[in-house]
């Protein structure tokens, strides 16, 4: 139990959110990252009001399943195997989208910044 509490506290301190679309995560104002378009990774995304980063194919698939969620201009498209810098508040970090080989458009995200290096796999093979 203590380990999961520590992990939860650490994750809450990060300047980004991955595959989570709760009211609480939206209220944080942090940029959100979508690994792929499977339902278990997009549940609640229609209520998201913050910047969302994903691949172009993931966004197109989301448009087919949940057009109201994917029409917003809050989407930022990332190509697999490319890096960008993202700023949230006073923290700037680098994120690299890496092919996850899970489903079309799926990626893992490598986050690098003052918090260290974190690889978020979503689902991968």
N, CA, C and O atoms as CSV, one atom per row, in Angstrom:
chain,resi,resn,atom,element,x,y,z
A,1,UNK,N,N,0.820,-1.205,0.000
A,1,UNK,CA,C,0.000,0.000,0.000
A,1,UNK,C,C,0.856,1.256,0.000
A,1,UNK,O,O,0.579,2.193,-0.750
A,2,UNK,N,N,1.887,1.288,0.828
A,2,UNK,CA,C,2.725,2.478,0.917
A,2,UNK,C,C,3.393,2.782,-0.415
A,2,UNK,O,O,3.533,3.946,-0.789
A,3,UNK,N,N,3.809,1.739,-1.136
A,3,UNK,CA,C,4.463,1.955,-2.430
A,3,UNK,C,C,3.502,2.593,-3.423
A,3,UNK,O,O,3.899,3.468,-4.193
A,4,UNK,N,N,2.225,2.160,-3.416
A,4,UNK,CA,C,1.273,2.743,-4.362
A,4,UNK,C,C,0.946,4.186,-3.985
A,4,UNK,O,O,0.688,5.005,-4.867
A,5,UNK,N,N,0.951,4.510,-2.703
A,5,UNK,CA,C,0.724,5.893,-2.279
A,5,UNK,C,C,1.888,6.759,-2.739
A,5,UNK,O,O,1.672,7.860,-3.245
A,6,UNK,N,N,3.117,6.282,-2.574
A,6,UNK,CA,C,4.286,7.032,-3.026
A,6,UNK,C,C,4.244,7.215,-4.537
A,6,UNK,O,O,4.528,8.306,-5.030
A,7,UNK,N,N,3.896,6.168,-5.280
A,7,UNK,CA,C,3.822,6.261,-6.742
A,7,UNK,C,C,2.755,7.260,-7.146
A,7,UNK,O,O,2.974,8.056,-8.059
A,8,UNK,N,N,1.611,7.237,-6.491
A,8,UNK,CA,C,0.534,8.166,-6.802
A,8,UNK,C,C,0.965,9.605,-6.547
A,8,UNK,O,O,0.652,10.496,-7.336
A,9,UNK,N,N,1.678,9.834,-5.455
A,9,UNK,CA,C,2.166,11.178,-5.134
A,9,UNK,C,C,3.175,11.638,-6.176
A,9,UNK,O,O,3.131,12.787,-6.614
A,10,UNK,N,N,4.083,10.755,-6.577
A,10,UNK,CA,C,5.074,11.090,-7.585
A,10,UNK,C,C,4.391,11.432,-8.904
A,10,UNK,O,O,4.728,12.439,-9.528
A,11,UNK,N,N,3.442,10.614,-9.336
A,11,UNK,CA,C,2.762,10.861,-10.597
A,11,UNK,C,C,2.008,12.180,-10.568
A,11,UNK,O,O,1.925,12.864,-11.588
A,12,UNK,N,N,1.461,12.548,-9.427
A,12,UNK,CA,C,0.752,13.813,-9.301
A,12,UNK,C,C,1.668,15.013,-9.430
A,12,UNK,O,O,1.209,16.106,-9.762
A,13,UNK,N,N,2.955,14.832,-9.173
A,13,UNK,CA,C,3.926,15.923,-9.269
A,13,UNK,C,C,4.474,16.110,-10.673
A,13,UNK,O,O,5.132,17.115,-10.943
A,14,UNK,N,N,4.224,15.180,-11.564
A,14,UNK,CA,C,4.750,15.288,-12.927
A,14,UNK,C,C,3.993,16.352,-13.711
A,14,UNK,O,O,2.817,16.594,-13.443
A,15,UNK,N,N,4.656,16.995,-14.685
A,15,UNK,CA,C,4.009,18.074,-15.436
A,15,UNK,C,C,3.206,17.598,-16.647
A,15,UNK,O,O,2.993,18.369,-17.583
A,16,UNK,N,N,2.762,16.355,-16.644
A,16,UNK,CA,C,1.992,15.796,-17.754
A,16,UNK,C,C,1.099,14.672,-17.251
A,16,UNK,O,O,1.279,14.168,-16.142
A,17,UNK,N,N,0.131,14.285,-18.080
A,17,UNK,CA,C,-0.792,13.194,-17.769
A,17,UNK,C,C,-0.864,12.304,-19.013
A,17,UNK,O,O,-0.872,12.809,-20.136
A,18,UNK,N,N,-0.915,10.986,-18.818
A,18,UNK,CA,C,-0.986,10.057,-19.941
A,18,UNK,C,C,-2.219,9.162,-19.801
A,18,UNK,O,O,-2.433,8.542,-18.760
A,19,UNK,N,N,-3.025,9.106,-20.864
A,19,UNK,CA,C,-4.165,8.188,-20.969
A,19,UNK,C,C,-5.144,8.272,-19.800
A,19,UNK,O,O,-5.757,7.268,-19.438
A,20,UNK,N,N,-5.298,9.443,-19.213
A,20,UNK,CA,C,-6.214,9.648,-18.097
A,20,UNK,C,C,-7.037,10.892,-18.387
A,20,UNK,O,O,-6.487,11.950,-18.693
A,21,UNK,N,N,-8.356,10.763,-18.290
A,21,UNK,CA,C,-9.247,11.849,-18.718
A,21,UNK,C,C,-10.278,12.152,-17.642
A,21,UNK,O,O,-11.457,12.333,-17.946
A,22,UNK,N,N,-9.847,12.208,-16.392
A,22,UNK,CA,C,-10.763,12.467,-15.288
A,22,UNK,C,C,-10.939,13.966,-15.092
A,22,UNK,O,O,-10.162,14.770,-15.606
A,23,UNK,N,N,-11.960,14.323,-14.349
A,23,UNK,CA,C,-12.197,15.731,-14.015
A,23,UNK,C,C,-10.981,16.308,-13.278
A,23,UNK,O,O,-10.578,17.447,-13.514
A,24,UNK,N,N,-10.417,15.508,-12.393
A,24,UNK,CA,C,-9.250,15.958,-11.620
A,24,UNK,C,C,-8.038,16.202,-12.520
A,24,UNK,O,O,-7.325,17.192,-12.354
A,25,UNK,N,N,-7.805,15.283,-13.485
A,25,UNK,CA,C,-6.644,15.472,-14.366
A,25,UNK,C,C,-6.848,16.669,-15.287
A,25,UNK,O,O,-5.886,17.370,-15.601
A,26,UNK,N,N,-8.076,16.915,-15.723
A,26,UNK,CA,C,-8.365,18.088,-16.552
A,26,UNK,C,C,-8.141,19.377,-15.768
A,26,UNK,O,O,-7.606,20.352,-16.298
A,27,UNK,N,N,-8.554,19.374,-14.500
A,27,UNK,CA,C,-8.431,20.567,-13.668
A,27,UNK,C,C,-6.973,20.949,-13.435
A,27,UNK,O,O,-6.669,22.104,-13.138
A,28,UNK,N,N,-6.073,19.976,-13.569
A,28,UNK,CA,C,-4.653,20.269,-13.352
A,28,UNK,C,C,-4.093,21.191,-14.432
A,28,UNK,O,O,-3.090,21.871,-14.211
A,29,UNK,N,N,-4.744,21.217,-15.611
A,29,UNK,CA,C,-4.258,22.036,-16.714
A,29,UNK,C,C,-3.026,21.478,-17.391
A,29,UNK,O,O,-2.501,22.094,-18.318
A,30,UNK,N,N,-2.551,20.319,-16.948
A,30,UNK,CA,C,-1.346,19.712,-17.513
A,30,UNK,C,C,-1.626,19.192,-18.920
A,30,UNK,O,O,-2.747,18.778,-19.216
A,31,UNK,N,N,-0.613,19.211,-19.791
A,31,UNK,CA,C,-0.798,18.600,-21.101
A,31,UNK,C,C,-1.042,17.093,-20.953
A,31,UNK,O,O,-0.432,16.429,-20.115
A,32,UNK,N,N,-1.935,16.582,-21.775
A,32,UNK,CA,C,-2.295,15.169,-21.746
A,32,UNK,C,C,-1.750,14.476,-22.995
A,32,UNK,O,O,-1.699,15.068,-24.073
A,33,UNK,N,N,-1.350,13.239,-22.838
A,33,UNK,CA,C,-0.795,12.451,-23.929
A,33,UNK,C,C,-1.628,11.185,-24.095
A,33,UNK,O,O,-1.953,10.509,-23.119
A,34,UNK,N,N,-1.968,10.875,-25.346
A,34,UNK,CA,C,-2.783,9.706,-25.671
A,34,UNK,C,C,-1.916,8.720,-26.434
A,34,UNK,O,O,-1.442,9.029,-27.527
A,35,UNK,N,N,-1.701,7.521,-25.865
A,35,UNK,CA,C,-0.826,6.532,-26.489
A,35,UNK,C,C,-1.467,5.881,-27.711
A,35,UNK,O,O,-0.788,5.617,-28.703
A,36,UNK,N,N,-2.773,5.621,-27.640
A,36,UNK,CA,C,-3.481,5.005,-28.760
A,36,UNK,C,C,-4.981,5.102,-28.524
A,36,UNK,O,O,-5.424,5.561,-27.471
A,37,UNK,N,N,-5.756,4.668,-29.505
A,37,UNK,CA,C,-7.189,4.961,-29.517
A,37,UNK,C,C,-8.083,3.844,-28.976
A,37,UNK,O,O,-9.288,3.870,-29.225
A,38,UNK,N,N,-7.549,2.877,-28.256
A,38,UNK,CA,C,-8.415,1.854,-27.676
A,38,UNK,C,C,-9.292,2.467,-26.585
A,38,UNK,O,O,-8.896,3.414,-25.906
A,39,UNK,N,N,-10.473,1.915,-26.436
A,39,UNK,CA,C,-11.481,2.475,-25.530
A,39,UNK,C,C,-10.974,2.638,-24.092
A,39,UNK,O,O,-11.288,3.628,-23.432
A,40,UNK,N,N,-10.195,1.671,-23.611
A,40,UNK,CA,C,-9.719,1.756,-22.228
A,40,UNK,C,C,-8.695,2.878,-22.027
A,40,UNK,O,O,-8.349,3.196,-20.889
A,41,UNK,N,N,-8.210,3.478,-23.110
A,41,UNK,CA,C,-7.268,4.588,-23.012
A,41,UNK,C,C,-7.923,5.927,-23.326
A,41,UNK,O,O,-7.302,6.974,-23.140
A,42,UNK,N,N,-9.165,5.913,-23.799
A,42,UNK,CA,C,-9.840,7.153,-24.192
A,42,UNK,C,C,-11.095,7.440,-23.375
A,42,UNK,O,O,-11.759,8.451,-23.605
A,43,UNK,N,N,-11.427,6.581,-22.437
A,43,UNK,CA,C,-12.641,6.770,-21.651
A,43,UNK,C,C,-12.597,8.101,-20.904
A,43,UNK,O,O,-11.709,8.329,-20.083
A,44,UNK,N,N,-13.552,8.970,-21.190
A,44,UNK,CA,C,-13.636,10.282,-20.567
A,44,UNK,C,C,-13.003,11.395,-21.378
A,44,UNK,O,O,-13.083,12.557,-20.980
A,45,UNK,N,N,-12.376,11.078,-22.504
A,45,UNK,CA,C,-11.680,12.099,-23.289
A,45,UNK,C,C,-12.635,13.156,-23.831
A,45,UNK,O,O,-12.214,14.281,-24.100
A,46,UNK,N,N,-13.897,12.819,-23.995
A,46,UNK,CA,C,-14.865,13.794,-24.518
A,46,UNK,C,C,-15.046,14.973,-23.561
A,46,UNK,O,O,-15.531,16.027,-23.971
A,47,UNK,N,N,-14.665,14.811,-22.304
A,47,UNK,CA,C,-14.775,15.882,-21.318
A,47,UNK,C,C,-13.464,16.645,-21.128
A,47,UNK,O,O,-13.380,17.550,-20.298
A,48,UNK,N,N,-12.456,16.279,-21.891
A,48,UNK,CA,C,-11.140,16.881,-21.738
A,48,UNK,C,C,-11.117,18.280,-22.333
A,48,UNK,O,O,-11.613,18.500,-23.437
A,49,UNK,N,N,-10.543,19.220,-21.603
A,49,UNK,CA,C,-10.483,20.604,-22.072
A,49,UNK,C,C,-9.055,21.147,-22.083
A,49,UNK,O,O,-8.848,22.361,-22.101
A,50,UNK,N,N,-8.073,20.244,-22.071
A,50,UNK,CA,C,-6.670,20.655,-22.069
A,50,UNK,C,C,-5.987,20.187,-23.351
A,50,UNK,O,O,-6.588,19.475,-24.156
A,51,UNK,N,N,-4.725,20.589,-23.539
A,51,UNK,CA,C,-3.978,20.163,-24.720
A,51,UNK,C,C,-3.766,18.659,-24.704
A,51,UNK,O,O,-3.436,18.070,-23.674
A,52,UNK,N,N,-3.964,18.045,-25.880
A,52,UNK,CA,C,-3.799,16.601,-26.037
A,52,UNK,C,C,-2.770,16.359,-27.142
A,52,UNK,O,O,-2.850,16.947,-28.221
A,53,UNK,N,N,-1.801,15.481,-26.853
A,53,UNK,CA,C,-0.764,15.123,-27.807
A,53,UNK,C,C,-0.943,13.665,-28.196
A,53,UNK,O,O,-1.069,12.795,-27.334
A,54,UNK,N,N,-0.954,13.402,-29.505
A,54,UNK,CA,C,-1.081,12.038,-30.011
A,54,UNK,C,C,-0.596,12.002,-31.455
A,54,UNK,O,O,-0.245,13.039,-32.018
A,55,UNK,N,N,-0.574,10.822,-32.053
A,55,UNK,CA,C,-0.172,10.706,-33.448
A,55,UNK,C,C,-1.338,11.114,-34.351
A,55,UNK,O,O,-2.494,11.078,-33.930
A,56,UNK,N,N,-1.033,11.501,-35.590
A,56,UNK,CA,C,-2.111,11.845,-36.528
A,56,UNK,C,C,-3.105,10.699,-36.734
A,56,UNK,O,O,-4.311,10.934,-36.817
A,57,UNK,N,N,-2.610,9.468,-36.816
A,57,UNK,CA,C,-3.521,8.338,-37.018
A,57,UNK,C,C,-4.414,8.115,-35.801
A,57,UNK,O,O,-5.595,7.803,-35.953
A,58,UNK,N,N,-3.870,8.269,-34.609
A,58,UNK,CA,C,-4.692,8.127,-33.404
A,58,UNK,C,C,-5.805,9.171,-33.396
A,58,UNK,O,O,-6.941,8.859,-33.041
A,59,UNK,N,N,-5.495,10.390,-33.777
A,59,UNK,CA,C,-6.537,11.421,-33.825
A,59,UNK,C,C,-7.591,11.086,-34.871
A,59,UNK,O,O,-8.784,11.254,-34.621
A,60,UNK,N,N,-7.163,10.612,-36.046
A,60,UNK,CA,C,-8.145,10.247,-37.080
A,60,UNK,C,C,-9.059,9.124,-36.606
A,60,UNK,O,O,-10.262,9.152,-36.863
A,61,UNK,N,N,-8.498,8.144,-35.919
A,61,UNK,CA,C,-9.315,7.045,-35.384
A,61,UNK,C,C,-10.265,7.558,-34.310
A,61,UNK,O,O,-11.413,7.120,-34.230
A,62,UNK,N,N,-9.796,8.474,-33.496
A,62,UNK,CA,C,-10.657,9.065,-32.470
A,62,UNK,C,C,-11.806,9.842,-33.113
A,62,UNK,O,O,-12.930,9.818,-32.613
A,63,UNK,N,N,-11.527,10.524,-34.211
A,63,UNK,CA,C,-12.587,11.237,-34.942
A,63,UNK,C,C,-13.691,10.290,-35.405
A,63,UNK,O,O,-14.865,10.661,-35.411
A,64,UNK,N,N,-13.323,9.078,-35.789
A,64,UNK,CA,C,-14.320,8.092,-36.226
A,64,UNK,C,C,-15.175,7.596,-35.065
A,64,UNK,O,O,-16.384,7.416,-35.209
A,65,UNK,N,N,-14.540,7.377,-33.910
A,65,UNK,CA,C,-15.256,6.825,-32.756
A,65,UNK,C,C,-15.937,7.880,-31.910
A,65,UNK,O,O,-17.057,7.672,-31.443
A,66,UNK,N,N,-15.277,9.009,-31.706
A,66,UNK,CA,C,-15.782,10.054,-30.827
A,66,UNK,C,C,-15.556,11.415,-31.472
A,66,UNK,O,O,-14.694,12.173,-31.028
A,67,UNK,N,N,-16.317,11.733,-32.509
A,67,UNK,CA,C,-16.064,12.984,-33.238
A,67,UNK,C,C,-16.124,14.224,-32.359
A,67,UNK,O,O,-15.366,15.168,-32.583
A,68,UNK,N,N,-17.001,14.245,-31.371
A,68,UNK,CA,C,-17.119,15.417,-30.498
A,68,UNK,C,C,-15.854,15.619,-29.669
A,68,UNK,O,O,-15.538,16.747,-29.287
A,69,UNK,N,N,-15.135,14.548,-29.390
A,69,UNK,CA,C,-13.920,14.646,-28.581
A,69,UNK,C,C,-12.719,15.083,-29.408
A,69,UNK,O,O,-11.832,15.763,-28.893
A,70,UNK,N,N,-12.679,14.708,-30.668
A,70,UNK,CA,C,-11.472,14.912,-31.470
A,70,UNK,C,C,-11.515,16.141,-32.373
A,70,UNK,O,O,-10.525,16.433,-33.043
A,71,UNK,N,N,-12.626,16.867,-32.412
A,71,UNK,CA,C,-12.725,18.016,-33.316
A,71,UNK,C,C,-12.010,19.259,-32.805
A,71,UNK,O,O,-11.737,20.179,-33.576
A,72,UNK,N,N,-11.713,19.292,-31.548
A,72,UNK,CA,C,-11.124,20.480,-30.933
A,72,UNK,C,C,-9.736,20.781,-31.488
A,72,UNK,O,O,-9.016,19.879,-31.916
A,73,UNK,N,N,-9.374,22.059,-31.475
A,73,UNK,CA,C,-8.034,22.444,-31.912
A,73,UNK,C,C,-7.004,22.274,-30.797
A,73,UNK,O,O,-5.865,22.721,-30.936
A,74,UNK,N,N,-7.383,21.650,-29.721
A,74,UNK,CA,C,-6.452,21.433,-28.614
A,74,UNK,C,C,-5.534,20.239,-28.867
A,74,UNK,O,O,-4.673,19.935,-28.041
A,75,UNK,N,N,-5.711,19.562,-30.002
A,75,UNK,CA,C,-4.872,18.412,-30.334
A,75,UNK,C,C,-3.570,18.862,-30.991
A,75,UNK,O,O,-3.569,19.714,-31.880
A,76,UNK,N,N,-2.474,18.280,-30.543
A,76,UNK,CA,C,-1.148,18.515,-31.108
A,76,UNK,C,C,-0.657,17.169,-31.625
A,76,UNK,O,O,-0.628,16.187,-30.884
A,77,UNK,N,N,-0.276,17.125,-32.879
A,77,UNK,CA,C,0.068,15.864,-33.516
A,77,UNK,C,C,1.569,15.616,-33.473
A,77,UNK,O,O,2.372,16.482,-33.820
A,78,UNK,N,N,1.927,14.413,-33.040
A,78,UNK,CA,C,3.323,13.996,-32.926
A,78,UNK,C,C,3.573,12.831,-33.872
A,78,UNK,O,O,2.789,11.883,-33.921
A,79,UNK,N,N,4.643,12.903,-34.608
A,79,UNK,CA,C,5.052,11.792,-35.458
A,79,UNK,C,C,5.881,10.813,-34.622
A,79,UNK,O,O,6.627,11.221,-33.732
A,80,UNK,N,N,5.740,9.515,-34.918
A,80,UNK,CA,C,6.564,8.517,-34.234
A,80,UNK,C,C,8.035,8.810,-34.498
A,80,UNK,O,O,8.404,9.252,-35.585
A,81,UNK,N,N,8.858,8.564,-33.508
A,81,UNK,CA,C,10.308,8.728,-33.573
A,81,UNK,C,C,10.735,10.184,-33.728
A,81,UNK,O,O,11.776,10.472,-34.318
A,82,UNK,N,N,9.929,11.098,-33.198
A,82,UNK,CA,C,10.311,12.506,-33.162
A,82,UNK,C,C,10.171,13.028,-31.737
A,82,UNK,O,O,9.411,12.490,-30.931
A,83,UNK,N,N,10.917,14.083,-31.446
A,83,UNK,CA,C,10.898,14.704,-30.121
A,83,UNK,C,C,10.415,16.136,-30.234
A,83,UNK,O,O,10.645,16.809,-31.239
A,84,UNK,N,N,9.740,16.593,-29.186
A,84,UNK,CA,C,9.340,17.993,-29.084
A,84,UNK,C,C,9.567,18.454,-27.652
A,84,UNK,O,O,9.686,17.640,-26.736
A,85,UNK,N,N,9.626,19.764,-27.470
A,85,UNK,CA,C,9.670,20.335,-26.126
A,85,UNK,C,C,8.281,20.838,-25.774
A,85,UNK,O,O,7.597,21.442,-26.599
A,86,UNK,N,N,7.874,20.581,-24.539
A,86,UNK,CA,C,6.578,21.006,-24.037
A,86,UNK,C,C,6.822,21.772,-22.740
A,86,UNK,O,O,7.661,21.378,-21.930
A,87,UNK,N,N,6.094,22.857,-22.547
A,87,UNK,CA,C,6.213,23.628,-21.315
A,87,UNK,C,C,4.888,23.628,-20.586
A,87,UNK,O,O,3.834,23.863,-21.175
A,88,UNK,N,N,4.961,23.358,-19.292
A,88,UNK,CA,C,3.791,23.484,-18.412
A,88,UNK,C,C,4.247,24.303,-17.212
A,88,UNK,O,O,5.106,23.873,-16.443
A,89,UNK,N,N,3.666,25.482,-17.062
A,89,UNK,CA,C,4.103,26.381,-15.994
A,89,UNK,C,C,5.548,26.763,-16.223
A,89,UNK,O,O,5.903,27.266,-17.289
A,90,UNK,N,N,6.383,26.526,-15.225
A,90,UNK,CA,C,7.798,26.870,-15.338
A,90,UNK,C,C,8.657,25.670,-15.735
A,90,UNK,O,O,9.883,25.771,-15.780
A,91,UNK,N,N,8.018,24.538,-16.021
A,91,UNK,CA,C,8.754,23.314,-16.341
A,91,UNK,C,C,8.700,23.048,-17.842
A,91,UNK,O,O,7.624,22.992,-18.438
A,92,UNK,N,N,9.874,22.886,-18.440
A,92,UNK,CA,C,9.968,22.476,-19.835
A,92,UNK,C,C,10.568,21.083,-19.865
A,92,UNK,O,O,11.554,20.808,-19.181
A,93,UNK,N,N,9.975,20.210,-20.654
A,93,UNK,CA,C,10.468,18.848,-20.768
A,93,UNK,C,C,10.413,18.424,-22.232
A,93,UNK,O,O,9.732,19.038,-23.053
A,94,UNK,N,N,11.143,17.367,-22.530
A,94,UNK,CA,C,11.158,16.808,-23.879
A,94,UNK,C,C,10.343,15.532,-23.879
A,94,UNK,O,O,10.426,14.731,-22.948
A,95,UNK,N,N,9.551,15.344,-24.929
A,95,UNK,CA,C,8.813,14.097,-25.092
A,95,UNK,C,C,9.119,13.550,-26.478
A,95,UNK,O,O,9.093,14.274,-27.473
A,96,UNK,N,N,9.410,12.254,-26.517
A,96,UNK,CA,C,9.684,11.562,-27.769
A,96,UNK,C,C,8.637,10.479,-27.942
A,96,UNK,O,O,8.432,9.655,-27.051
A,97,UNK,N,N,7.975,10.482,-29.088
A,97,UNK,CA,C,6.997,9.445,-29.418
A,97,UNK,C,C,7.739,8.302,-30.108
A,97,UNK,O,O,8.426,8.513,-31.108
A,98,UNK,N,N,7.597,7.105,-29.573
A,98,UNK,CA,C,8.271,5.922,-30.114
A,98,UNK,C,C,7.220,4.889,-30.520
A,98,UNK,O,O,6.271,4.648,-29.773
A,99,UNK,N,N,7.377,4.290,-31.671
A,99,UNK,CA,C,6.416,3.289,-32.145
A,99,UNK,C,C,6.256,2.180,-31.111
A,99,UNK,O,O,7.240,1.577,-30.683
A,100,UNK,N,N,5.011,1.911,-30.710
A,100,UNK,CA,C,4.731,0.883,-29.704
A,100,UNK,C,C,4.439,-0.480,-30.327
A,100,UNK,O,O,4.430,-1.488,-29.621
A,101,UNK,N,N,4.200,-0.526,-31.635
A,101,UNK,CA,C,3.914,-1.786,-32.318
A,101,UNK,C,C,2.752,-2.533,-31.654
A,101,UNK,O,O,2.767,-3.760,-31.555
A,102,UNK,N,N,1.761,-1.788,-31.207
A,102,UNK,CA,C,0.596,-2.390,-30.533
A,102,UNK,C,C,-0.611,-2.400,-31.464
A,102,UNK,O,O,-1.243,-3.439,-31.654
A,103,UNK,N,N,-0.925,-1.265,-32.033
A,103,UNK,CA,C,-2.021,-1.112,-32.985
A,103,UNK,C,C,-1.680,0.086,-33.860
A,103,UNK,O,O,-0.764,0.839,-33.528
A,104,UNK,N,N,-2.384,0.285,-34.962
A,104,UNK,CA,C,-2.062,1.428,-35.813
A,104,UNK,C,C,-2.108,2.748,-35.038
A,104,UNK,O,O,-3.073,3.046,-34.335
A,105,UNK,N,N,-1.043,3.521,-35.188
A,105,UNK,CA,C,-0.969,4.826,-34.535
A,105,UNK,C,C,-0.469,4.823,-33.111
A,105,UNK,O,O,-0.273,5.891,-32.530
A,106,UNK,N,N,-0.257,3.654,-32.527
A,106,UNK,CA,C,0.126,3.600,-31.113
A,106,UNK,C,C,1.590,3.973,-30.908
A,106,UNK,O,O,2.458,3.618,-31.706
A,107,UNK,N,N,1.838,4.688,-29.834
A,107,UNK,CA,C,3.197,5.082,-29.469
A,107,UNK,C,C,3.417,4.938,-27.970
A,107,UNK,O,O,2.479,4.924,-27.173
A,108,UNK,N,N,4.689,4.833,-27.621
A,108,UNK,CA,C,5.142,4.976,-26.248
A,108,UNK,C,C,5.677,6.398,-26.154
A,108,UNK,O,O,6.085,6.974,-27.163
A,109,UNK,N,N,5.679,6.964,-24.967
A,109,UNK,CA,C,6.216,8.306,-24.784
A,109,UNK,C,C,7.410,8.257,-23.838
A,109,UNK,O,O,7.319,7.734,-22.728
A,110,UNK,N,N,8.520,8.806,-24.293
A,110,UNK,CA,C,9.700,8.969,-23.449
A,110,UNK,C,C,9.736,10.422,-23.008
A,110,UNK,O,O,9.935,11.323,-23.823
A,111,UNK,N,N,9.543,10.644,-21.715
A,111,UNK,CA,C,9.566,11.990,-21.135
A,111,UNK,C,C,10.932,12.199,-20.482
A,111,UNK,O,O,11.417,11.337,-19.748
A,112,UNK,N,N,11.550,13.354,-20.758
A,112,UNK,CA,C,12.850,13.674,-20.179
A,112,UNK,C,C,12.814,15.107,-19.670
A,112,UNK,O,O,12.450,16.032,-20.397
A,113,UNK,N,N,13.196,15.272,-18.413
A,113,UNK,CA,C,13.181,16.605,-17.823
A,113,UNK,C,C,13.785,16.597,-16.445
A,113,UNK,O,O,14.529,15.683,-16.090
A,114,UNK,N,N,13.465,17.618,-15.660
A,114,UNK,CA,C,14.011,17.750,-14.309
A,114,UNK,C,C,13.569,16.597,-13.404
A,114,UNK,O,O,14.164,16.380,-12.349
A,115,UNK,N,N,12.541,15.864,-13.805
A,115,UNK,CA,C,12.029,14.715,-13.047
A,115,UNK,C,C,12.763,13.421,-13.398
A,115,UNK,O,O,12.491,12.377,-12.804
A,116,UNK,N,N,13.690,13.478,-14.355
A,116,UNK,CA,C,14.416,12.286,-14.806
A,116,UNK,C,C,13.889,11.830,-16.159
A,116,UNK,O,O,13.371,12.633,-16.935
A,117,UNK,N,N,14.022,10.545,-16.435
A,117,UNK,CA,C,13.543,9.949,-17.679
A,117,UNK,C,C,12.448,8.950,-17.358
A,117,UNK,O,O,12.629,8.071,-16.515
A,118,UNK,N,N,11.311,9.082,-18.028
A,118,UNK,CA,C,10.175,8.184,-17.799
A,118,UNK,C,C,9.687,7.686,-19.139
A,118,UNK,O,O,9.374,8.480,-20.025
A,119,UNK,N,N,9.620,6.360,-19.296
A,119,UNK,CA,C,9.043,5.769,-20.495
A,119,UNK,C,C,7.658,5.266,-20.154
A,119,UNK,O,O,7.501,4.365,-19.330
A,120,UNK,N,N,6.653,5.846,-20.788
A,120,UNK,CA,C,5.268,5.394,-20.600
A,120,UNK,C,C,4.912,4.564,-21.815
A,120,UNK,O,O,4.870,5.074,-22.935
A,121,UNK,N,N,4.654,3.274,-21.593
A,121,UNK,CA,C,4.450,2.364,-22.721
A,121,UNK,C,C,3.016,2.277,-23.196
A,121,UNK,O,O,2.782,1.843,-24.324
A,122,UNK,N,N,2.033,2.675,-22.379
A,122,UNK,CA,C,0.647,2.407,-22.780
A,122,UNK,C,C,0.492,0.915,-22.893
A,122,UNK,O,O,0.559,0.209,-21.886
A,123,UNK,N,N,0.289,0.419,-24.083
A,123,UNK,CA,C,0.324,-1.021,-24.378
A,123,UNK,C,C,1.346,-1.189,-25.493
A,123,UNK,O,O,1.424,-0.354,-26.394
A,124,UNK,N,N,2.127,-2.258,-25.441
A,124,UNK,CA,C,3.102,-2.477,-26.506
A,124,UNK,C,C,3.322,-3.977,-26.667
A,124,UNK,O,O,2.902,-4.778,-25.832
A,125,UNK,N,N,3.988,-4.334,-27.754
A,125,UNK,CA,C,4.332,-5.750,-27.988
A,125,UNK,C,C,5.797,-5.950,-27.711
A,125,UNK,O,O,6.304,-7.063,-27.844
